[in-house]
């Protein structure tokens, strides 16, 4: 190992990566007002009611969202989604939802203009690292992507070393 590797890998403030949850989660991929975008909702307490009313577990304050819009439950060990007679309906992967449907990893749920993504518990680690890679690779100001940071993170993971990104102006 070269001295450069040692210099860039040292980080006293490094934290351990979070452990994968036992339950799946929803990621708020898009919300018109931007308030909840990026939010992660653990599915450890089901049922999860989605709607405009404040007593829902997931509140979406937008036009096109009913007071009680949709619900996610666990039935026979499976995570299912149902529309609860909302005015504008619920979309699952771009198609109108009818009845009760089992969610699978990566499903996109649209409620009003909000887009949620379901991640199964078995894919939590992959989703976490995908999110980390995307945020490291993408310059927030220009939107350009660069592979150098991703390679550095991968190298740190292989050698079980902390990773520190240094931003230069």
C-alpha positions as CSV (number, residue, x, y, z in Angstrom):
1,X,0.0,0.0,0.0
2,X,1.4,3.4,-0.9
3,X,1.5,6.4,1.4
4,X,-1.1,8.1,-0.8
5,X,-3.6,5.4,-0.1
6,X,-3.0,5.8,3.7
7,X,-3.4,9.6,3.5
8,X,-6.7,9.5,1.6
9,X,-8.2,6.6,3.5
10,X,-7.8,8.0,7.1
11,X,-11.0,9.5,8.5
12,X,-11.5,9.6,12.3
13,X,-15.2,10.7,11.8
14,X,-16.1,7.6,9.7
15,X,-19.3,5.8,10.7
16,X,-20.2,2.2,10.0
17,X,-22.6,1.6,7.2
18,X,-26.2,1.0,8.4
19,X,-27.3,-2.5,8.8
20,X,-30.1,-3.7,6.5
21,X,-33.5,-3.5,8.0
22,X,-35.7,-6.5,8.6
23,X,-38.6,-4.9,6.8
24,X,-38.8,-3.2,3.4
25,X,-39.2,0.5,2.9
26,X,-40.7,3.2,0.7
27,X,-38.5,5.9,-0.8
28,X,-40.2,9.2,-1.8
29,X,-38.7,9.6,-5.3
30,X,-40.6,12.7,-6.2
31,X,-43.0,15.1,-4.5
32,X,-44.2,18.2,-6.3
33,X,-43.4,20.6,-3.4
34,X,-40.1,18.8,-2.8
35,X,-40.7,18.6,1.0
36,X,-40.5,14.8,1.3
37,X,-38.3,13.9,-1.6
38,X,-35.6,11.5,-0.5
39,X,-37.5,10.5,2.6
40,X,-37.3,6.8,3.6
41,X,-40.4,5.2,5.3
42,X,-39.7,1.9,7.0
43,X,-42.4,-0.7,6.7
44,X,-42.0,-2.1,10.2
45,X,-45.4,-1.0,11.4
46,X,-48.2,-2.0,9.1
47,X,-50.7,-1.2,7.9
48,X,-49.4,2.1,6.5
49,X,-52.1,4.5,5.4
50,X,-51.3,7.0,2.7
51,X,-53.3,10.2,2.2
52,X,-53.9,13.9,2.8
53,X,-55.2,13.6,6.4
54,X,-52.7,14.2,9.2
55,X,-53.6,10.9,11.0
56,X,-52.2,8.9,8.1
57,X,-48.7,7.3,8.6
58,X,-47.6,8.8,5.3
59,X,-49.1,12.3,4.7
60,X,-49.0,13.7,1.2
61,X,-50.4,17.3,1.1
62,X,-51.1,17.7,-2.6
63,X,-54.0,18.2,-5.0
64,X,-55.1,14.9,-6.3
65,X,-54.5,13.0,-3.1
66,X,-57.6,11.8,-1.2
67,X,-57.9,12.0,2.6
68,X,-57.5,8.2,2.7
69,X,-55.9,7.4,-0.6
70,X,-54.1,4.0,-0.3
71,X,-52.9,1.4,2.2
72,X,-50.0,-1.0,2.5
73,X,-50.5,-4.1,4.6
74,X,-48.9,-7.4,5.3
75,X,-51.0,-10.4,4.4
76,X,-49.8,-14.0,4.7
77,X,-46.2,-12.8,4.9
78,X,-46.5,-10.6,1.8
79,X,-46.5,-6.8,1.5
80,X,-49.6,-5.7,-0.5
81,X,-50.9,-2.4,-1.8
82,X,-54.6,-1.4,-2.2
83,X,-56.3,1.8,-3.3
84,X,-58.9,2.8,-0.6
85,X,-61.5,4.2,-3.0
86,X,-59.6,7.3,-3.7
87,X,-61.0,9.9,-6.1
88,X,-58.1,9.9,-8.5
89,X,-56.8,6.4,-8.1
90,X,-53.4,5.0,-7.4
91,X,-50.9,3.9,-10.1
92,X,-48.5,0.9,-9.7
93,X,-45.7,1.0,-12.2
94,X,-47.7,3.4,-14.4
95,X,-50.9,1.3,-14.5
96,X,-54.0,2.0,-12.6
97,X,-54.2,-0.2,-9.5
98,X,-57.3,-2.4,-9.0
99,X,-57.9,-4.7,-6.1
100,X,-55.1,-5.8,-3.8
101,X,-51.6,-6.3,-5.4
102,X,-48.5,-7.8,-3.9
103,X,-45.5,-5.4,-4.1
104,X,-42.3,-6.5,-5.5
105,X,-38.9,-4.9,-5.2
106,X,-38.6,-1.7,-7.3
107,X,-42.3,-1.2,-7.8
108,X,-43.2,2.5,-8.3
109,X,-46.4,3.8,-6.6
110,X,-47.9,7.0,-7.8
111,X,-50.3,8.9,-5.4
112,X,-51.3,12.3,-6.8
113,X,-48.1,13.6,-8.3
114,X,-45.9,11.9,-5.6
115,X,-43.9,8.9,-6.7
116,X,-42.8,6.3,-4.2
117,X,-40.5,3.3,-4.7
118,X,-40.9,0.1,-2.8
119,X,-37.6,-1.6,-1.7
120,X,-37.8,-5.1,-0.3
121,X,-35.8,-5.8,2.8
122,X,-33.6,-8.2,0.9
123,X,-32.5,-5.4,-1.3
124,X,-31.9,-2.7,1.3
125,X,-28.1,-2.9,1.2
126,X,-28.0,-2.7,-2.6
127,X,-30.4,0.3,-2.5
128,X,-28.3,2.1,0.1
129,X,-25.1,1.7,-1.8
130,X,-26.8,2.6,-5.1
131,X,-27.9,5.8,-3.4
132,X,-24.5,6.5,-2.0
133,X,-22.8,5.9,-5.4
134,X,-25.2,8.2,-7.2
135,X,-24.8,11.0,-4.7
136,X,-21.0,10.7,-4.9
137,X,-20.8,10.4,-8.6
138,X,-23.1,13.4,-9.4
139,X,-21.9,17.0,-9.0
140,X,-24.9,18.7,-7.3
141,X,-24.2,22.0,-9.1
142,X,-23.7,20.8,-12.7
143,X,-25.3,17.4,-12.6
144,X,-22.2,15.9,-14.2
145,X,-21.1,12.4,-13.2
146,X,-17.5,11.4,-12.6
147,X,-16.2,7.8,-12.0
148,X,-13.2,8.7,-9.9
149,X,-15.2,9.0,-6.6
150,X,-17.1,5.7,-7.3
151,X,-13.8,3.9,-7.8
152,X,-12.4,5.4,-4.6
153,X,-15.5,4.2,-2.6
154,X,-15.3,0.7,-4.2
155,X,-11.6,0.6,-3.3
156,X,-12.3,1.6,0.3
157,X,-15.0,-1.1,0.5
158,X,-12.7,-3.8,-0.8
159,X,-10.0,-2.9,1.7
160,X,-12.4,-2.3,4.5
161,X,-11.1,1.2,5.0
162,X,-13.0,4.4,5.6
163,X,-13.6,6.7,2.6
164,X,-13.4,10.5,2.6
165,X,-14.2,12.6,-0.4
166,X,-12.4,15.9,-0.7
167,X,-14.1,18.6,-2.7
168,X,-11.8,21.0,-4.5
169,X,-13.0,24.3,-5.9
